[in-house]
Amino acid sequence: MLTLYAFGCVHAKVIGVTRDLRPLWMLEECGLPYQVRGLDHSAGELNSEAYRRLTPFAQIPVLEDDGFVLTETGAILLYLAEKSGRLIPSDLQGRAQVTRWCFAALNTVEPPLFQIAMIDLFSAGDPSEQARRPGLVKWADRALGGLEEWLSARPYLVGEDFTVADVLMTTVLREVRGSDVLARYPRVRAYQQRCEARPAWQRTLDAYEQRLGAPPGSTR
């Protein structure tokens, strides 16, 4: 059985946007049997010697598959797609397009969105951080504008089918769910809503809220 090391306790402000949601969703989509080992971030469990043997960066998530250990959300999700044969095409060029959009989600779209989210969550009263925010929004607009145009011709990133790339992109977009950053991008918003309507995502959030003690429905 697969084991996913995920958050068992984390700062309340980031509940609903933590990166363990990405492989949790993918596991639900793939139908692979798995168990979750929840770690208490606030108690320092990520810095234990045992956990650092799994990941030198002391980060969540980590996937363990019968002694095989993998870190980094993009790598974990692509591994699960290949292992299960789900949410990834069987041909080389199709897989390359999915991989392309996985990288785009993490390397092009996420960097400005993540920084905006951190300012909004933790630095609302810091003038220097607030001064940085408009520049970050402008940076985000470049990526979101391109994504808006791309989604005008297709329901999902690589066409008609939902893939692992959509799992990554949707969870990246969620990072700014408490702001108006996506307000000017109706196709992006519709795309996000379409992906989040999937039953596997709803099951993921139900279990996540229960594990973290969050009120039911609070992470929607």
Number of C-alpha atoms within 10 A of each C-alpha: 10 16 17 24 22 25 25 17 16 15 12 10 11 15 19 21 18 19 21 20 23 24 27 24 23 25 21 17 23 17 11 14 10 16 12 15 12 17 19 15 17 11 10 10 15 20 16 10 11 10 18 14 12 18 18 11 12 17 20 22 24 22 27 17 12 9 9 9 15 17 19 16 21 19 15 21 25 22 14 21 20 15 11 15 12 18 23 22 18 11 8 8 10 13 17 13 16 21 18 14 20 25 17 17 24 16 11 17 22 22 15 20 24 18 19 25 21 16 17 17 13 12 14 12 10 10 10 10 17 15 10 13 18 12 13 16 16 13 16 22 20 13 17 23 14 11 18 18 13 16 18 11 11 13 17 19 23 19 11 10 14 18 23 28 26 23 25 26 23 20 23 23 21 20 21 21 16 11 12 8 18 19 9 13 16 12 18 22 16 13 20 20 12 14 20 18 10 13 12 19 20 16 14 19 20 18 13 22 17 12 15 18 13 15 10 13 10 11 15 12
